[in-house]
Amino acid sequence: MQTIDPPSVGLNVRPTPPSLRLLALGDSLVYGFGDPVGGGWVERLRRQWMMPGAPNHALYNLGVRGDGVWQVARRLEDEFRNRGELRNRVPDLIILSVGVNDSPRLARLDGKNLTEFEGFEIGIADLLDRSQRLCPVIFVGMVPVNEAKMPFLNCLYYNHADQHRYKEATRLACEKRQIPYLDLFDLWMSRGVAWCQTQLTEDGLHPNVVGYQTLLQDILNWDALQHWIR
C-alpha cells in the first residue's frame, strides 16, 4: 500500500503568531484624556494592531478618569472576567497604570494627601497581588505634572515630591513581586522640566497630543512590553 507523506512546511513560511488579549487598567492616563486626535497611548496602540498584516492582538481600554488605587482594585476581577474571547478565553496580560490620583494634596499645598500614604501602600500591594493571581502583570508609571498649573479643579495640589514618593512605593512593590515597572516619572524628568511642560495640556496634569505620542513611543521601547508583543 502506498503511503503519502504530508507536505513539508517551507523554511521561509513563518507561523502565525498567537493573538493576545491585553487589559490596560487604570486612570485617565490609560483612558487617554487630553488626546482628541489619537485617543491616548492605549487607543493609538490598539489602532496599530487593527491594520492589515499587523498582529491580531486585542487591547481593551479600561481607564476611568479620576480613579485611584482602591477604585481600580474594586473593578479588577469583573473587568478581567468579562473580557474573555475565543471560547471564553481569559486575558493574557494586565497592564496597570494608577497612583497619580492618590497623591495630590487637598485644598492647600500642605493639606492631606487624597489617599494617605500608608493606605496607598496597602492598596497597591493588594492590587498587585490580586492581579498576579489572575495573569501576568506589567505596570506603567505616572508622568510628572506641571506644578505651576496647580491646583487642579481648584482644590487638588499635585506636586513632584508627592508624585515621586507614591511612584517609588509602587516601583518597590512591583520589584518585590518581580513585576516589570516603567518609571515614566524619572524618564520624563531626565529630559528636563521645561520639556515635560511641552508634553502636557493646559490643565498641567494630562498629556497632550504630542505627550501621548511620546508616551506611546516610550512604552513601545520598553522591553517588558516587547517581550509580549514582539
N, CA, C and O of each residue as an XYZ file, in Angstrom:
920
protein
N       0.847     -1.191      0.000
C       0.000      0.000      0.000
C       0.875      1.231      0.000
O       1.841      1.324      0.758
N       0.531      2.175     -0.856
C       1.321      3.391     -0.976
C       0.952      4.361      0.135
O      -0.223      4.561      0.440
N       1.957      4.948      0.723
C       1.731      5.985      1.732
C       2.169      7.323      1.190
O       3.143      7.421      0.444
N       1.457      8.325      1.564
C       1.753      9.679      1.091
C       2.212     10.505      2.274
O       1.473     10.687      3.241
N       3.416     10.995      2.196
C       3.930     11.837      3.274
C       3.224     13.183      3.275
O       2.917     13.720      2.211
N       2.964     13.735      4.450
C       2.347     15.059      4.500
C       3.285     16.099      3.927
O       4.503     15.961      4.034
N       2.734     17.140      3.318
C       3.587     18.174      2.716
C       4.431     18.844      3.798
O       3.952     19.142      4.892
N       5.688     19.070      3.465
C       6.578     19.735      4.418
C       6.325     21.230      4.384
O       5.899     21.790      3.374
N       6.592     21.844      5.492
C       6.436     23.290      5.586
C       7.717     23.939      5.115
O       8.801     23.587      5.579
N       7.602     24.878      4.203
C       8.773     25.555      3.682
C       9.498     26.333      4.766
O       8.893     26.844      5.707
N      10.806     26.406      4.607
C      11.603     27.078      5.621
C      11.280     28.559      5.720
O      11.494     29.169      6.767
N      10.770     29.145      4.645
C      10.501     30.579      4.624
C       9.094     30.930      5.085
O       8.729     32.105      5.131
N       8.307     29.923      5.424
C       6.940     30.179      5.875
C       6.965     30.440      7.375
O       7.395     29.591      8.156
N       6.508     31.604      7.765
C       6.510     31.977      9.178
C       5.180     31.619      9.816
O       4.131     31.943      9.260
N       5.193     30.964     10.961
C       3.928     30.623     11.614
C       3.203     31.874     12.064
O       3.819     32.889     12.390
N       1.891     31.785     12.077
C       1.091     32.916     12.531
C       1.256     33.088     14.035
O       0.991     32.155     14.793
N       1.691     34.274     14.482
C       1.884     34.459     15.924
C       0.553     34.418     16.643
O      -0.467     34.830     16.090
N       0.552     33.925     17.870
C      -0.716     33.865     18.605
C      -1.233     35.259     18.918
O      -0.458     36.170     19.210
N      -2.543     35.416     18.855
C      -3.141     36.692     19.224
C      -3.296     36.756     20.729
O      -3.608     35.758     21.378
N      -3.077     37.928     21.273
C      -3.132     38.128     22.710
C      -4.353     38.946     23.095
O      -4.892     39.698     22.283
N      -4.786     38.790     24.346
C      -5.833     39.605     24.928
C      -5.199     40.374     26.085
O      -4.771     39.783     27.076
N      -5.146     41.691     25.946
C      -4.497     42.528     26.934
C      -5.478     43.519     27.522
O      -6.302     44.083     26.802
N      -5.396     43.736     28.825
C      -6.205     44.739     29.511
C      -5.309     45.865     29.967
O      -4.303     45.621     30.632
N      -5.652     47.093     29.625
C      -4.996     48.269     30.177
C      -5.954     48.865     31.208
O      -7.010     49.390     30.854
N      -5.584     48.780     32.463
C      -6.486     49.094     33.567
C      -5.893     50.216     34.410
O      -4.762     50.115     34.885
N      -6.670     51.297     34.594
C      -6.135     52.383     35.396
C      -6.951     53.651     35.348
O      -8.181     53.610     35.369
N      -6.255     54.797     35.281
C      -6.880     56.112     35.399
C      -6.917     56.829     34.053
O      -6.980     56.184     33.007
N      -6.877     58.168     34.076
C      -7.009     58.948     32.842
C      -5.820     58.786     31.914
O      -5.953     59.031     30.715
N      -4.657     58.381     32.425
C      -3.511     58.135     31.558
C      -3.788     56.946     30.648
O      -3.308     56.908     29.515
N      -4.550     55.986     31.128
C      -4.999     54.863     30.316
C      -6.160     55.292     29.415
O      -6.201     54.956     28.231
N      -7.088     56.030     29.990
C      -8.267     56.481     29.247
C      -7.883     57.348     28.049
O      -8.539     57.298     27.008
N      -6.820     58.143     28.195
C      -6.349     58.962     27.087
C      -6.842     60.388     27.085
O      -6.801     61.054     26.050
N      -7.311     60.875     28.230
C      -7.832     62.245     28.281
C      -6.726     63.242     27.929
O      -5.609     63.162     28.440
N      -7.067     64.184     27.043
C      -6.113     65.174     26.586
C      -5.633     64.944     25.166
O      -4.890     65.764     24.627
N      -6.047     63.837     24.545
C      -5.620     63.499     23.186
C      -6.836     63.328     22.277
O      -7.256     62.199     22.025
N      -7.413     64.437     21.777
C      -8.578     64.316     20.901
C      -8.240     63.778     19.515
O      -9.142     63.440     18.748
N      -6.964     63.696     19.188
C      -6.552     63.229     17.867
C      -6.406     61.706     17.833
O      -6.978     61.033     16.976
N      -5.632     61.182     18.777
C      -5.351     59.753     18.754
C      -6.013     58.955     19.848
O      -5.979     57.725     19.824
N      -6.625     59.641     20.824
C      -7.337     58.940     21.880
C      -6.466     58.395     22.994
O      -6.938     57.611     23.817
N      -5.183     58.799     23.036
C      -4.299     58.322     24.095
C      -3.404     57.188     23.633
O      -3.561     56.677     22.525
N      -2.457     56.791     24.491
C      -1.485     55.781     24.071
C      -2.117     54.408     23.892
O      -1.693     53.649     23.020
N      -3.119     54.070     24.695
C      -3.756     52.757     24.561
C      -4.492     52.664     23.232
O      -4.369     51.674     22.510
N      -5.253     53.697     22.919
C      -6.006     53.708     21.665
C      -5.066     53.724     20.457
O      -5.319     53.044     19.462
N      -3.997     54.488     20.543
C      -3.036     54.532     19.440
C      -2.417     53.154     19.200
O      -2.237     52.742     18.054
N      -2.093     52.443     20.286
C      -1.533     51.101     20.148
C      -2.578     50.131     19.611
O      -2.274     49.291     18.764
N      -3.808     50.248     20.103
C      -4.889     49.374     19.618
C      -5.081     49.531     18.117
O      -5.280     48.545     17.408
N      -5.021     50.759     17.634
C      -5.225     51.004     16.205
C      -4.107     50.398     15.369
O      -4.352     49.940     14.253
N      -2.889     50.389     15.890
C      -1.787     49.775     15.155
C      -2.051     48.300     14.912
O      -1.688     47.759     13.868
N      -2.680     47.658     15.874
C      -2.935     46.228     15.764
C      -4.182     45.908     14.934
O      -4.507     44.739     14.729
N      -4.876     46.940     14.460
C      -6.050     46.725     13.618
C      -5.728     46.871     12.135
O      -6.606     46.684     11.292
N      -4.499     47.197     11.812
C      -4.096     47.381     10.426
C      -3.869     46.033      9.753
O      -3.466     45.079     10.419
N      -4.119     45.929      8.445
C      -3.859     44.676      7.731
C      -2.397     44.264      7.879
O      -1.488     45.079      7.724
N      -2.193     42.998      8.178
C      -0.851     42.489      8.341
C      -0.267     42.672      9.726
O       0.813     42.158     10.020
N      -0.971     43.403     10.583
C      -0.492     43.626     11.945
C      -0.888     42.449     12.832
O      -1.787     41.686     12.479
N      -0.229     42.292     13.977
C      -0.640     41.244     14.917
C      -2.100     41.407     15.313
O      -2.589     42.527     15.459
N      -2.787     40.301     15.483
C      -4.211     40.333     15.802
C      -4.434     40.368     17.316
O      -5.220     39.587     17.852
N      -3.738     41.278     17.996
C      -3.908     41.407     19.440
C      -5.139     42.259     19.746
O      -5.460     43.189     19.007
N      -5.813     41.935     20.826
C      -6.948     42.732     21.295
C      -6.528     43.463     22.562
O      -6.069     42.845     23.523
N      -6.690     44.780     22.557
C      -6.289     45.606     23.692
C      -7.509     46.378     24.174
O      -8.093     47.159     23.422
N      -7.891     46.160     25.421
C      -9.080     46.792     25.983
C      -8.685     47.960     26.877
O      -7.888     47.812     27.804
N      -9.260     49.128     26.579
C      -9.008     50.326     27.372
C      -9.992     50.349     28.535
O     -11.191     50.551     28.340
N      -9.484     50.144     29.735
C     -10.315     50.111     30.932
C      -9.872     51.206     31.902
O      -9.815     51.003     33.115
N      -9.560     52.368     31.333
C      -9.195     53.514     32.136
C     -10.421     54.325     32.537
O     -11.334     54.519     31.734
N     -10.440     54.794     33.771
C     -11.519     55.635     34.284
C     -10.899     56.894     34.881
O     -10.047     56.815     35.766
N     -11.325     58.038     34.398
C     -10.778     59.302     34.875
C     -11.012     59.462     36.385
O     -12.111     59.232     36.890
N      -9.965     59.855     37.071
C     -10.070     60.112     38.500
C      -9.875     58.908     39.388
O      -9.834     59.051     40.610
N      -9.753     57.721     38.814
C      -9.608     56.522     39.631
C      -8.283     56.518     40.401
O      -7.238     56.907     39.881
N      -8.361     56.069     41.649
C      -7.185     55.794     42.446
C      -7.022     54.305     42.613
O      -7.737     53.517     41.994
N      -6.077     53.919     43.454
C      -5.734     52.508     43.574
C      -6.903     51.667     44.081
O      -7.093     50.542     43.620
N      -7.690     52.193     45.022
C      -8.799     51.397     45.571
C      -9.936     51.254     44.571
O     -10.601     50.218     44.539
N     -10.172     52.285     43.748
C     -11.225     52.190     42.725
C     -10.854     51.150     41.661
O     -11.695     50.361     41.231
N      -9.597     51.161     41.248
C      -9.154     50.175     40.258
C      -9.238     48.762     40.836
O      -9.647     47.826     40.150
N      -8.849     48.618     42.101
C      -8.894     47.294     42.738
C     -10.318     46.754     42.809
O     -10.540     45.553     42.660
N     -11.286     47.648     43.038
C     -12.685     47.194     43.163
C     -13.215     46.595     41.865
O     -14.047     45.688     41.896
N     -12.745     47.087     40.742
C     -13.293     46.582     39.483
C     -12.374     45.588     38.773
O     -12.667     45.157     37.657
N     -11.282     45.231     39.407
C     -10.282     44.370     38.782
C     -10.870     43.052     38.287
O     -10.801     42.748     37.096
N     -11.448     42.269     39.196
C     -11.905     40.933     38.815
C     -13.023     40.967     37.769
O     -13.022     40.175     36.827
N     -13.974     41.885     37.941
C     -15.074     41.967     36.976
C     -14.554     42.334     35.585
O     -14.970     41.749     34.585
N     -13.652     43.297     35.532
C     -13.094     43.689     34.238
C     -12.366     42.509     33.598
O     -12.480     42.290     32.392
N     -11.633     41.763     34.386
C     -10.866     40.631     33.873
C     -11.780     39.518     33.372
O     -11.590     39.001     32.271
N     -12.766     39.153     34.179
C     -13.621     38.012     33.838
C     -14.534     38.288     32.648
O     -14.991     37.356     31.986
N     -14.800     39.571     32.373
C     -15.739     39.908     31.299
C     -15.057     40.310     30.005
O     -15.690     40.904     29.132
N     -13.769     39.995     29.866
C     -13.062     40.316     28.628
C     -12.538     39.066     27.940
O     -11.548     39.117     27.211
N     -13.207     37.943     28.176
C     -12.802     36.718     27.511
C     -13.252     36.703     26.061
O     -14.290     37.271     25.719
N     -12.478     36.058     25.217
C     -12.829     35.865     23.812
C     -12.388     34.462     23.411
O     -11.708     33.772     24.170
N     -12.781     34.054     22.220
C     -12.354     32.757     21.692
C     -12.620     31.636     22.685
O     -11.713     31.117     23.335
N     -13.902     31.282     22.779
C     -14.354     30.229     23.702
C     -14.067     30.601     25.162
O     -13.577     29.793     25.951
N     -14.391     31.847     25.481
C     -14.300     32.334     26.857
C     -12.874     32.353     27.410
O     -12.665     32.279     28.620
N     -11.914     32.453     26.520
C     -10.528     32.561     26.952
C     -10.310     33.836     27.742
O     -10.766     34.901     27.328
N      -9.631     33.751     28.857
C      -9.387     34.937     29.681
C      -8.182     35.693     29.141
O      -7.396     35.133     28.376
N      -8.022     36.957     29.525
C      -6.899     37.759     29.029
C      -5.539     37.169     29.394
O      -5.398     36.409     30.351
N      -4.538     37.553     28.588
C      -3.179     37.047     28.764
C      -2.312     37.963     29.626
O      -1.360     37.503     30.255
N      -2.636     39.253     29.657
C      -1.768     40.217     30.326
C      -2.591     41.391     30.837
O      -3.507     41.858     30.160
N      -2.258     41.869     32.039
C      -2.833     43.093     32.581
C      -1.756     44.166     32.596
O      -0.663     43.954     33.121
N      -2.073     45.324     32.013
C      -1.199     46.493     32.081
C      -1.840     47.459     33.068
O      -2.900     48.019     32.788
N      -1.215     47.657     34.203
C      -1.740     48.557     35.227
C      -1.095     49.926     35.113
O       0.074     50.041     34.746
N      -1.864     50.970     35.431
C      -1.329     52.328     35.477
C      -2.230     53.153     36.385
O      -3.316     53.570     35.981
N      -1.776     53.385     37.608
C      -2.591     54.081     38.598
C      -1.672     54.645     39.673
O      -0.546     54.175     39.840
N      -2.148     55.649     40.401
C      -1.373     56.191     41.505
C      -1.332     57.695     41.574
O      -1.285     58.267     42.663
N      -1.350     58.354     40.416
C      -1.250     59.814     40.444
C      -2.438     60.452     41.160
O      -2.271     61.461     41.845
N      -3.629     59.884     41.013
C      -4.814     60.464     41.652
C      -4.876     60.207     43.153
O      -5.719     60.778     43.845
N      -4.006     59.369     43.651
C      -3.916     59.160     45.093
C      -2.997     60.185     45.758
O      -3.066     60.389     46.970
N      -2.134     60.832     44.963
C      -1.039     61.623     45.518
C      -1.335     63.082     45.841
O      -0.622     63.639     46.675
N      -2.339     63.756     45.244
C      -2.443     65.206     45.443
C      -2.817     65.605     46.863
O      -3.409     64.832     47.616
N      -2.452     66.844     47.206
C      -2.831     67.441     48.480
C      -4.197     68.113     48.327
O      -4.490     68.727     47.301
N      -5.011     67.987     49.348
C      -6.371     68.517     49.305
C      -6.427     69.947     49.810
O      -5.938     70.251     50.898
N      -7.031     70.830     49.008
C      -7.409     72.196     49.397
C      -6.243     73.166     49.526
O      -6.408     74.356     49.259
N      -5.068     72.689     49.927
C      -3.920     73.598     50.069
C      -2.629     72.802     49.867
O      -2.632     71.571     49.868
N      -1.533     73.532     49.694
C      -0.249     72.908     49.392
C       0.210     71.935     50.469
O       0.869     70.937     50.179
N      -0.149     72.238     51.727
C       0.265     71.364     52.822
C      -0.902     70.546     53.378
O      -0.856     70.078     54.516
N      -1.934     70.381     52.571
C      -3.087     69.593     53.010
C      -2.787     68.106     53.016
O      -1.685     67.679     52.671
N      -3.773     67.329     53.408
C      -3.620     65.876     53.437
C      -3.647     65.323     52.018
O      -4.314     65.862     51.134
N      -2.905     64.235     51.822
C      -2.981     63.542     50.535
C      -4.356     62.918     50.357
O      -4.978     62.474     51.323
N      -4.823     62.889     49.125
C      -6.144     62.340     48.851
C      -6.248     60.900     49.351
O      -7.259     60.521     49.943
N      -5.217     60.106     49.117
C      -5.095     58.785     49.735
C      -3.859     58.833     50.622
O      -2.741     58.982     50.130
N      -4.060     58.706     51.929
C      -2.895     58.802     52.817
C      -1.876     57.725     52.454
O      -2.248     56.640     52.008
N      -0.605     58.021     52.643
C       0.474     57.217     52.076
C       0.445     55.768     52.551
O       0.612     54.852     51.746
N       0.238     55.552     53.837
C       0.216     54.182     54.353
C      -0.929     53.383     53.736
O      -0.776     52.203     53.421
N      -2.072     54.037     53.569
C      -3.195     53.369     52.924
C      -2.913     53.052     51.471
O      -3.356     52.026     50.955
N      -2.164     53.944     50.800
C      -1.791     53.681     49.415
C      -0.874     52.469     49.315
O      -1.039     51.632     48.427
N       0.096     52.374     50.227
C       0.999     51.222     50.205
C       0.231     49.914     50.366
O       0.532     48.925     49.699
N      -0.751     49.914     51.243
C      -1.577     48.721     51.433
C      -2.384     48.437     50.167
O      -2.495     47.292     49.729
N      -2.944     49.497     49.592
C      -3.781     49.336     48.411
C      -3.015     48.844     47.199
O      -3.501     47.990     46.457
N      -1.812     49.381     46.992
C      -1.055     48.965     45.806
C      -0.566     47.534     45.956
O      -0.507     46.791     44.977
N      -0.214     47.140     47.178
C       0.197     45.746     47.413
C      -0.973     44.800     47.146
O      -0.800     43.749     46.529
N      -2.147     45.172     47.608
C      -3.340     44.346     47.394
C      -3.669     44.236     45.912
O      -3.977     43.148     45.425
N      -3.605     45.363     45.186
C      -3.911     45.364     43.757
C      -2.936     44.482     42.990
O      -3.348     43.707     42.126
N      -1.651     44.594     43.298
C      -0.656     43.795     42.583
C      -0.813     42.307     42.880
O      -0.731     41.477     41.975
N      -1.038     41.976     44.136
C      -1.192     40.560     44.499
C      -2.405     39.942     43.817
O      -2.329     38.837     43.280
N      -3.517     40.655     43.841
C      -4.737     40.122     43.225
C      -4.602     40.042     41.713
O      -5.118     39.111     41.094
N      -3.923     40.996     41.117
C      -3.726     40.975     39.662
C      -2.863     39.793     39.256
O      -3.157     39.114     38.272
N      -1.795     39.544     40.014
C      -0.905     38.434     39.679
C      -1.580     37.076     39.803
O      -1.187     36.118     39.139
N      -2.588     36.997     40.647
C      -3.315     35.731     40.757
C      -4.181     35.473     39.525
O      -4.615     34.344     39.294
N      -4.431     36.509     38.740
C      -5.257     36.360     37.547
C      -4.427     36.028     36.312
O      -4.779     35.134     35.542
N      -3.321     36.753     36.128
C      -2.471     36.552     34.962
C      -1.203     37.397     35.134
O      -1.093     38.129     36.118
N      -0.251     37.317     34.212
C       0.929     38.168     34.306
C       0.568     39.659     34.278
O      -0.456     40.048     33.717
N       1.421     40.482     34.890
C       1.158     41.903     35.068
C       2.407     42.710     34.711
O       3.526     42.293     35.010
N       2.215     43.858     34.074
C       3.256     44.867     33.937
C       2.648     46.201     34.363
O       1.427     46.357     34.349
N       3.494     47.166     34.742
C       2.992     48.412     35.325
C       3.618     49.610     34.622
O       4.840     49.714     34.512
N       2.752     50.522     34.143
C       3.179     51.779     33.522
C       3.031     52.892     34.549
O       1.925     53.159     35.020
N       4.133     53.541     34.899
C       4.115     54.575     35.923
C       3.506     55.890     35.456
O       3.124     56.040     34.295
N       3.424     56.838     36.382
C       2.832     58.156     36.128
C       3.834     59.100     35.480
O       5.044     58.887     35.563
N       3.321     60.150     34.832
C       4.186     61.197     34.268
C       4.153     62.413     35.186
O       3.162     62.622     35.885
N       5.221     63.226     35.202
C       5.251     64.400     36.082
C       4.270     65.481     35.640
O       4.087     65.717     34.445
N       3.649     66.128     36.606
C       2.701     67.199     36.334
C       3.433     68.524     36.151
O       4.641     68.615     36.370
N       2.696     69.535     35.753
C       3.204     70.916     35.726
C       2.747     71.594     37.009
O       1.584     71.980     37.128
N       3.648     71.742     37.964
C       3.294     72.288     39.266
C       2.765     73.714     39.170
O       1.957     74.134     39.997
N       3.214     74.454     38.170
C       2.795     75.846     38.031
C       1.315     75.978     37.687
O       0.736     77.052     37.854
N       0.697     74.898     37.208
C      -0.714     74.933     36.819
C      -1.648     74.508     37.955
O      -2.866     74.501     37.781
N      -1.100     74.163     39.090
C      -1.937     73.711     40.199
C      -2.546     74.899     40.938
O      -1.950     75.976     40.944
N      -3.730     74.736     41.568
C      -4.418     73.460     41.816
C      -5.282     73.025     40.639
O      -5.796     73.852     39.887
N      -5.427     71.736     40.498
C      -6.309     71.146     39.507
C      -7.721     71.160     40.076
O      -7.934     70.790     41.231
N      -8.687     71.588     39.264
C     -10.081     71.702     39.699
C     -10.224     72.587     40.945
O     -11.150     72.422     41.740
N      -9.292     73.523     41.093
C      -9.320     74.492     42.199
C      -9.211     73.887     43.590
O      -9.497     74.557     44.583
N      -8.795     72.611     43.673
C      -8.726     72.001     45.008
C      -7.648     70.945     45.163
O      -7.330     70.575     46.294
N      -7.068     70.438     44.074
C      -6.103     69.348     44.148
C      -4.714     69.849     43.768
O      -4.482     70.290     42.643
N      -3.803     69.773     44.726
C      -2.440     70.242     44.512
C      -1.516     69.045     44.234
O      -0.955     68.446     45.151
N      -1.378     68.720     42.952
C      -0.409     67.709     42.548
C       0.983     68.332     42.588
O       1.145     69.507     42.259
N       1.987     67.554     42.988
C       3.338     68.085     43.053
C       4.349     66.960     42.854
O       4.044     65.788     43.072
N       5.547     67.333     42.439
C       6.569     66.348     42.108
C       7.037     65.552     43.316
O       7.313     64.357     43.201
N       7.130     66.194     44.464
C       7.621     65.490     45.659
C       6.696     64.338     46.029
O       7.158     63.225     46.283
N       5.401     64.600     46.061
C       4.458     63.529     46.396
C       4.371     62.505     45.277
O       4.259     61.306     45.536
N       4.421     62.970     44.036
C       4.426     62.021     42.926
C       5.593     61.047     43.055
O       5.422     59.841     42.880
N       6.770     61.567     43.357
C       7.955     60.720     43.480
C       7.781     59.718     44.624
O       8.148     58.550     44.495
N       7.227     60.175     45.725
C       7.029     59.298     46.882
C       6.077     58.147     46.544
O       6.342     56.995     46.889
N       4.983     58.460     45.878
C       3.988     57.433     45.566
C       4.481     56.504     44.450
O       4.214     55.302     44.478
N       5.185     57.051     43.490
C       5.671     56.176     42.416
C       6.782     55.274     42.931
O       6.915     54.142     42.465
N       7.587     55.749     43.882
C       8.627     54.894     44.442
C       8.021     53.741     45.240
O       8.513     52.614     45.193
N       6.959     54.035     45.966
C       6.268     52.963     46.686
C       5.740     51.923     45.704
O       5.800     50.722     45.970
N       5.228     52.382     44.581
C       4.722     51.466     43.562
C       5.854     50.680     42.921
O       5.748     49.467     42.740
N       6.925     51.361     42.582
C       8.062     50.699     41.950
C       8.643     49.602     42.851
O       8.950     48.504     42.388
N       8.787     49.915     44.141
C       9.339     48.936     45.068
C       8.393     47.749     45.272
O       8.831     46.606     45.394
N       7.088     48.041     45.306
C       6.107     46.955     45.429
C       6.160     46.043     44.202
O       6.037     44.824     44.323
N       6.343     46.639     43.023
C       6.466     45.840     41.801
C       7.762     45.032     41.812
O       7.782     43.855     41.452
N       8.836     45.685     42.232
C      10.132     44.993     42.286
C      10.074     43.783     43.203
O      10.624     42.729     42.884
N       9.413     43.931     44.336
C       9.285     42.832     45.291
C       8.577     41.638     44.673
O       8.865     40.492     45.018
N       7.648     41.906     43.758
C       6.843     40.846     43.138
C       7.338     40.481     41.738
O       6.697     39.701     41.033
N       8.468     41.042     41.341
C       9.055     40.806     40.022
C       8.091     41.199     38.903
O       7.994     40.527     37.875
N       7.385     42.301     39.131
C       6.502     42.874     38.116
C       7.254     43.986     37.401
O       7.707     44.924     38.058
N       7.406     43.922     36.084
C       8.099     44.994     35.363
C       7.412     46.347     35.575
O       6.189     46.455     35.484
N       8.215     47.371     35.856
C       7.692     48.711     36.123
C       8.390     49.708     35.204
O       9.618     49.782     35.180
N       7.606     50.472     34.452
C       8.157     51.510     33.577
C       8.119     52.842     34.323
O       7.043     53.395     34.553
N       9.279     53.354     34.697
C       9.380     54.573     35.502
C       9.347     55.791     34.588
O      10.386     56.379     34.288
N       8.146     56.168     34.149
C       7.988     57.317     33.274
C       8.308     58.625     33.981
O       8.785     59.568     33.351
N       8.050     58.692     35.289
C       8.325     59.923     36.028
C       9.808     60.279     35.927
O      10.150     61.397     35.542
N      10.676     59.353     36.264
C      12.114     59.628     36.195
C      12.572     59.813     34.758
O      13.428     60.654     34.485
N      12.010     59.036     33.832
C      12.392     59.158     32.425
C      12.070     60.541     31.885
O      12.908     61.171     31.239
N      10.856     61.015     32.148
C      10.469     62.336     31.641
C      11.224     63.444     32.363
O      11.650     64.408     31.726
N      11.398     63.332     33.665
C      12.126     64.367     34.407
C      13.577     64.459     33.945
O      14.174     65.535     34.004
N      14.150     63.356     33.489
C      15.526     63.378     32.991
C      15.652     64.209     31.723
O      16.754     64.622     31.362
N      14.544     64.457     31.047
C      14.544     65.270     29.828
C      14.353     66.754     30.130
O      14.405     67.587     29.225
N      14.132     67.083     31.401
C      14.023     68.472     31.808
C      12.592     68.897     32.100
O      11.655     68.457     31.434
N      12.430     69.759     33.105
C      11.102     70.235     33.482
C      10.454     71.005     32.337
O       9.261     70.853     32.074
N      11.248     71.835     31.656
C      10.701     72.619     30.535
C      10.181     71.694     29.441
O       9.124     71.946     28.863
N      10.915     70.633     29.157
C      10.458     69.670     28.143
C       9.155     69.017     28.598
O       8.220     68.884     27.810
N       9.090     68.607     29.868
C       7.880     67.957     30.380
C       6.655     68.844     30.175
O       5.583     68.354     29.821
N       6.810     70.129     30.393
C       5.676     71.043     30.272
C       5.150     71.116     28.849
O       3.964     71.375     28.641
N       6.017     70.890     27.863
C       5.558     70.895     26.467
C       4.731     69.670     26.135
O       4.059     69.643     25.104
N       4.763     68.649     26.991
C       4.052     67.405     26.738
C       2.692     67.354     27.414
O       1.971     66.366     27.280
N       2.329     68.420     28.145
C       1.107     68.411     28.949
C       0.085     69.424     28.437
O       0.435     70.423     27.809
N      -1.181     69.140     28.721
C      -2.257     70.059     28.371
C      -2.238     71.271     29.305
O      -1.422     71.345     30.223
N      -3.135     72.206     29.061
C      -3.204     73.419     29.866
C      -3.562     73.142     31.317
O      -3.274     73.965     32.186
N      -4.183     72.002     31.598
C      -4.529     71.717     33.000
C      -3.319     71.286     33.821
O      -3.405     71.184     35.045
N      -2.189     71.032     33.155
C      -0.968     70.691     33.852
C      -0.903     69.271     34.364
O       0.063     68.896     35.029
N      -1.908     68.479     34.069
C      -1.988     67.129     34.624
C      -1.939     66.051     33.550
O      -1.259     65.037     33.710
N      -2.657     66.270     32.459
C      -2.789     65.235     31.433
C      -1.854     65.504     30.250
O      -1.645     66.661     29.884
N      -1.293     64.456     29.652
C      -0.517     64.646     28.428
C      -1.384     65.230     27.320
O      -2.592     64.998     27.272
N      -0.748     65.994     26.429
C      -1.437     66.489     25.242
C      -1.203     65.520     24.084
O      -0.706     64.414     24.296
N      -1.554     65.922     22.870
C      -1.409     65.036     21.716
C       0.041     64.596     21.557
O       0.325     63.411     21.381
N       0.956     65.564     21.621
C       2.379     65.235     21.498
C       2.830     64.361     22.670
O       3.626     63.438     22.500
N       2.312     64.665     23.852
C       2.675     63.885     25.032
C       2.278     62.424     24.918
O       3.032     61.539     25.323
N       1.106     62.166     24.371
C       0.682     60.772     24.202
C       1.473     60.073     23.098
O       1.711     58.867     23.172
N       1.881     60.826     22.076
C       2.759     60.241     21.065
C       4.086     59.827     21.699
O       4.601     58.740     21.436
N       4.625     60.705     22.534
C       5.861     60.390     23.257
C       5.658     59.201     24.182
O       6.490     58.297     24.249
N       4.545     59.219     24.888
C       4.237     58.150     25.831
C       4.163     56.800     25.127
O       4.710     55.811     25.616
N       3.492     56.756     23.986
C       3.395     55.504     23.239
C       4.772     55.017     22.827
O       5.063     53.826     22.936
N       5.623     55.915     22.357
C       6.951     55.502     21.931
C       7.777     54.993     23.104
O       8.509     54.012     22.971
N       7.663     55.659     24.259
C       8.380     55.189     25.449
C       7.910     53.797     25.859
O       8.713     52.956     26.263
N       6.611     53.562     25.752
C       6.065     52.257     26.135
C       6.455     51.182     25.122
O       6.751     50.050     25.503
N       6.456     51.532     23.832
C       6.853     50.568     22.811
C       8.339     50.233     22.899
O       8.757     49.150     22.492
N       9.134     51.154     23.428
C      10.567     50.898     23.591
C      10.881     50.087     24.848
O      12.035     49.739     25.096
N       9.868     49.795     25.623
C      10.020     49.091     26.896
C      10.154     47.596     26.642
O       9.281     46.987     26.024
N      11.237     47.009     27.113
C      11.482     45.581     26.882
C      10.366     44.694     27.422
O      10.044     43.662     26.833
N       9.776     45.102     28.549
C       8.740     44.266     29.167
C       7.529     44.109     28.254
O       6.950     43.026     28.180
N       7.139     45.181     27.555
C       6.016     45.072     26.612
C       6.439     44.331     25.360
O       5.690     43.504     24.841
N       7.621     44.618     24.877
C       8.098     43.940     23.662
C       8.197     42.442     23.868
O       8.001     41.673     22.927
N       8.496     42.019     25.081
C       8.540     40.578     25.397
C       7.210     39.907     25.050
O       7.177     38.747     24.641
N       6.120     40.651     25.218
C       4.793     40.076     24.976
C       4.338     40.223     23.533
O       3.725     39.309     22.981
N       4.630     41.358     22.916
C       4.006     41.646     21.612
C       4.922     41.408     20.432
O       4.455     41.405     19.293
N       6.209     41.208     20.660
C       7.097     41.048     19.515
C       6.777     39.757     18.764
O       7.423     39.447     17.764
